[in-house]
Amino acid sequence: MSDAGVDKAKPSPHKVRKLDPQDAVSSEGDDSKEYDAETQKALEDIDACQNEIDALNEQASEEILKVEQKYNKLRKPFFEKRNDLIQKIPNFWVTAFVNHPQVSALLTEEDEECLHYLTKLEVEEFEDIKSGYRIKFFFDDNPFFENEVIEKEFHLGSSGDPASKSSEIKWKEGMDLTKRNKEITKQGRKRLHEEPRSFFFWFTDNTDASCDDIAEVIKDDMWPNPLQYYLVPDVEVEENGLDDDSDEDEDGVDDSVVVVDEEDELDEDDDEDDDDDDEDGVEVLDDDEDDDLEGEEIYEEGEEGEDDLDDDDDDEGA
């Protein structure tokens, strides 16, 4: 390749990087960081354009937060009204939890028993929204703990590493579900499970907030519309149950009738075929007999013809 070709060659994309004026000064004498004047100008223009885009993205994020804050305030009275109505329905929240595919996987039998006393749930985003949120659980008087309200907070720090904290549950004597759920009975023996999973173990566990999928599910899926998880599964079960019963009834009746009818019809068809065959055989025999009779008649006529010829011969001789 000629020297001219080398001078005109453009740097490959992976070598292009964001330019900094300080880098341009320090890179003097470093051949690997030098660009021709045209390329240098284009890179600086691209960098300036990218800075404008980043500034607009940041401005958009700020305005989106303002819109979210505005509508959070508008939604709040409706959330409060919905909670008042939900309290009129017994076991609303525990039913919604049990019907939710992800939350239900976390529940033990004792968790479900305790959650029957859950009367209200609230999700509150912090004022600036982006810094975090809290989930509050309201309970009636129950045999498990003294608290009327327990809450778990999630802080999304500027460092990007989220953190969480939860209120202390004042368990009644012998009713601490976080300890009881750690022991799993298997084949008559108790062993310590390496990673016990239960609703209250999730609530008290604050070791790694970045992996807390359940909190995100409650905040972004359960809280916006819990009614769908209270109603839909029951409707599906009812519809499927009716369909299955009707199918079984139809299959049971139709199959038995069809089998009997087919056998009877086959037997009747066989009998009719036999009768038809017999009748056909009779007709064939009758046809043969007719042929024989016709043959005899033809033979007799032939004999009469011969007799006539003989008479004619006799007459000519005479």
C-alpha positions in Angstrom: 0.0 0.0 0.0 1.4 3.5 -0.9 2.1 6.2 1.7 -0.7 8.3 0.2 -3.1 5.4 0.9 -2.0 5.3 4.5 -2.4 9.0 5.0 -6.0 9.0 3.6 -7.1 5.9 5.6 -9.8 6.6 8.2 -9.4 5.2 11.8 -11.6 2.1 12.5 -14.7 2.8 14.7 -13.3 1.0 17.8 -10.4 3.4 18.0 -12.6 6.5 18.1 -13.2 7.8 21.7 -14.6 10.9 23.4 -12.0 13.7 23.2 -10.9 15.8 26.1 -8.9 19.0 25.6 -6.5 17.8 28.3 -6.0 14.6 26.4 -5.3 16.5 23.2 -2.4 18.4 25.0 -1.0 15.4 26.7 -1.2 13.4 23.5 1.4 15.5 21.6 4.2 13.3 20.5 2.0 10.1 20.9 1.4 8.9 17.3 -1.3 6.4 18.4 -3.6 9.3 19.5 -3.0 11.7 16.6 -5.7 12.2 13.9 -5.6 14.3 10.7 -7.2 17.7 10.9 -10.4 16.7 9.2 -11.0 13.7 11.4 -10.1 15.7 14.5 -12.7 18.3 13.6 -15.4 15.7 13.0 -14.7 14.0 16.3 -15.0 17.3 18.2 -18.3 18.1 16.5 -19.6 14.7 17.3 -18.6 15.1 20.9 -20.3 18.5 21.1 -23.5 17.0 19.6 -23.5 14.1 22.0 -23.2 16.6 24.9 -26.3 18.3 23.7 -28.2 15.0 23.5 -27.1 14.1 27.0 -28.3 17.4 28.3 -31.7 16.9 26.6 -32.0 13.4 28.1 -31.3 14.8 31.6 -33.9 17.6 31.1 -36.4 15.0 29.9 -35.8 12.9 33.0 -36.4 15.9 35.2 -39.7 16.8 33.5 -40.9 13.2 33.6 -40.3 13.1 37.3 -42.4 16.3 37.7 -45.2 14.7 35.7 -45.0 11.6 37.9 -45.1 13.7 41.0 -48.1 15.5 39.7 -50.1 12.4 38.9 -49.0 10.6 42.1 -50.8 13.4 44.0 -53.9 13.1 41.7 -54.0 9.3 42.2 -53.6 9.3 45.9 -57.3 10.1 46.9 -58.4 7.2 44.6 -56.0 4.8 46.2 -57.3 5.8 49.6 -61.0 5.4 48.4 -60.1 2.0 46.9 -58.5 0.9 50.2 -61.7 1.9 52.1 -63.8 -0.2 49.8 -61.3 -3.2 49.9 -61.7 -3.3 53.7 -65.3 -4.3 53.2 -64.3 -7.5 51.5 -63.0 -10.2 53.9 -59.6 -11.7 53.0 -59.1 -9.5 50.0 -55.4 -9.1 50.2 -54.5 -12.7 51.2 -56.6 -13.9 48.2 -54.8 -11.5 45.9 -51.4 -12.7 47.2 -52.3 -16.4 46.9 -53.6 -15.9 43.3 -50.5 -13.9 42.2 -48.0 -16.4 40.5 -44.8 -14.8 41.9 -46.0 -13.8 45.4 -47.8 -17.1 46.0 -44.5 -19.0 45.4 -43.2 -17.2 48.5 -46.0 -18.1 50.9 -46.1 -20.9 53.4 -49.2 -22.2 55.1 -48.4 -20.2 58.2 -47.8 -17.1 56.1 -51.3 -17.5 54.6 -52.8 -17.9 58.0 -51.1 -14.8 59.2 -52.0 -12.8 56.1 -55.7 -13.4 56.7 -55.4 -10.6 59.3 -53.9 -8.2 56.6 -56.5 -5.4 56.1 -54.7 -2.8 54.1 -51.7 -2.3 51.9 -50.1 0.9 50.8 -47.2 1.8 48.5 -45.7 5.3 48.9 -43.1 6.7 46.6 -40.7 9.3 48.1 -41.3 12.9 47.2 -38.7 13.0 44.5 -39.7 9.4 43.3 -36.3 8.5 42.1 -34.8 8.1 45.7 -37.1 5.2 46.7 -40.4 4.0 48.1 -42.0 2.2 51.1 -44.5 -0.6 51.4 -46.8 -0.6 54.4 -48.8 -3.5 55.7 -51.7 -3.0 58.1 -52.9 -5.8 60.3 -55.8 -6.5 62.6 -55.2 -7.9 66.1 -53.7 -11.3 65.5 -52.0 -14.2 67.4 -48.7 -13.7 65.6 -47.3 -10.3 66.5 -48.1 -7.0 68.3 -47.6 -4.6 65.4 -50.6 -2.9 63.8 -48.4 -1.7 60.9 -45.1 -3.0 59.5 -43.3 -1.4 56.6 -40.3 -1.9 54.4 -38.4 0.9 52.7 -36.2 0.9 49.6 -33.7 3.6 49.1 -32.3 4.1 45.6 -29.1 6.0 46.4 -27.3 8.2 43.9 -24.4 5.7 44.0 -26.7 3.3 42.2 -26.6 0.6 45.0 -30.1 0.3 46.5 -30.6 -0.4 50.2 -33.6 -1.5 52.2 -34.7 -1.5 55.8 -37.8 -3.0 57.5 -39.5 -2.3 60.8 -39.0 -4.7 63.6 -41.8 -7.2 64.1 -42.7 -7.8 67.7 -43.5 -11.5 67.6 -45.6 -13.0 70.3 -44.0 -15.9 72.2 -43.3 -18.9 70.0 -44.9 -17.3 67.0 -41.8 -16.0 65.1 -42.5 -17.2 61.6 -39.0 -16.3 60.4 -37.5 -18.9 62.7 -40.3 -21.5 62.4 -40.1 -21.4 58.6 -36.3 -22.1 58.6 -37.0 -25.6 59.8 -38.5 -27.9 57.2 -39.9 -31.3 58.2 -38.8 -34.0 55.8 -39.4 -37.7 56.4 -39.9 -37.2 60.1 -36.6 -35.2 60.5 -36.0 -31.5 60.8 -33.2 -29.9 59.0 -32.0 -26.3 58.5 -32.8 -25.1 55.0 -29.9 -23.2 53.4 -32.1 -20.4 51.9 -35.5 -20.3 53.8 -38.2 -18.7 51.7 -41.3 -17.2 53.2 -43.2 -13.9 53.1 -41.9 -12.8 56.5 -38.4 -13.9 55.8 -38.5 -11.7 52.7 -39.8 -8.8 54.8 -37.0 -9.0 57.4 -34.2 -9.8 54.9 -32.3 -6.6 53.9 -29.0 -8.2 52.7 -29.3 -7.5 49.0 -32.0 -5.0 48.0 -30.8 -5.1 44.3 -32.2 -8.6 44.0 -35.5 -7.9 45.7 -37.9 -8.9 42.9 -40.9 -9.3 45.3 -40.8 -5.7 46.3 -40.9 -4.6 42.6 -43.8 -7.0 41.9 -45.8 -5.6 44.8 -45.0 -2.0 43.8 -45.4 -2.2 40.0 -47.9 -5.1 39.6 -49.9 -5.8 42.7 -50.5 -2.3 44.0 -51.7 -0.6 40.7 -54.5 -3.2 40.2 -55.0 -5.8 42.9 -58.5 -6.5 41.8 -57.4 -8.5 38.8 -55.6 -11.0 41.1 -58.6 -11.2 43.4 -61.1 -11.9 40.7 -59.6 -13.4 37.5 -58.3 -16.8 38.8 -61.7 -17.6 40.4 -63.4 -16.8 37.1 -61.0 -19.0 35.2 -61.4 -21.9 37.6 -65.2 -21.6 37.4 -65.2 -21.6 33.6 -62.8 -24.4 33.3 -64.7 -26.5 35.9 -68.0 -26.0 34.0 -66.4 -26.8 30.7 -64.7 -29.9 32.0 -67.9 -31.2 33.6 -69.9 -30.6 30.5 -67.3 -32.3 28.3 -67.2 -35.3 30.6 -71.0 -35.6 30.6 -71.2 -35.2 26.9 -68.4 -37.7 26.3 -69.8 -40.2 28.8 -73.3 -40.1 27.2 -72.3 -39.8 23.6 -69.6 -42.4 23.7 -71.8 -45.1 25.3 -74.7 -44.4 22.9 -72.5 -44.3 19.9 -70.9 -47.6 20.8 -74.2 -49.4 21.3 -75.7 -47.9 18.2 -72.8 -48.8 16.0 -72.8 -52.4 17.2 -76.6 -52.7 16.7 -76.4 -51.0 13.3 -73.6 -53.3 12.3 -75.5 -56.3 13.3 -78.6 -55.1 11.5 -76.6 -54.2 8.4 -75.1 -57.7 8.5 -78.5 -59.3 8.8 -79.9 -57.2 5.9 -76.8 -58.0 3.8 -77.4 -61.7 4.4 -81.0 -61.4 3.5 -80.1 -59.5 0.4 -77.6 -62.1 -0.6 -80.2 -64.8 -0.1 -82.6 -63.0 -2.2 -80.0 -62.4 -4.9 -79.2 -66.1 -4.9 -82.8 -67.0 -5.4 -83.1 -64.6 -8.3 -80.0 -66.1 -9.9 -81.4 -69.5 -9.6 -84.7 -68.3 -11.1 -82.7 -66.8 -14.0 -81.0 -70.1 -14.6 -84.2 -71.9 -14.6 -85.7 -69.4 -17.1 -82.6 -69.9 -19.3 -83.1 -73.6 -19.2 -86.8 -73.3 -20.1 -86.0 -70.9 -22.9 -83.4 -73.3 -24.1 -85.8 -76.2 -24.1 -88.3 -74.1 -26.1 -85.6 -73.2 -28.6 -84.6 -76.8 -28.9 -88.3 -77.9 -29.4 -88.7 -75.2 -32.1 -85.5 -76.5 -33.8 -86.9 -80.0 -33.8 -90.1 -78.8 -35.4 -88.0 -77.1 -38.0 -86.2 -80.3 -38.9 -89.5 -82.1 -39.1 -90.7 -79.5 -41.6 -87.6 -80.0 -43.7 -88.0 -83.7 -43.7 -91.6 -83.3 -44.9 -90.5 -81.0 -47.7 -88.0 -83.5 -48.9 -90.5 -86.3 -48.9 -92.8 -84.2 -51.0 -90.1 -83.4 -53.6 -89.2 -87.1 -53.9 -92.8 -88.1 -54.5 
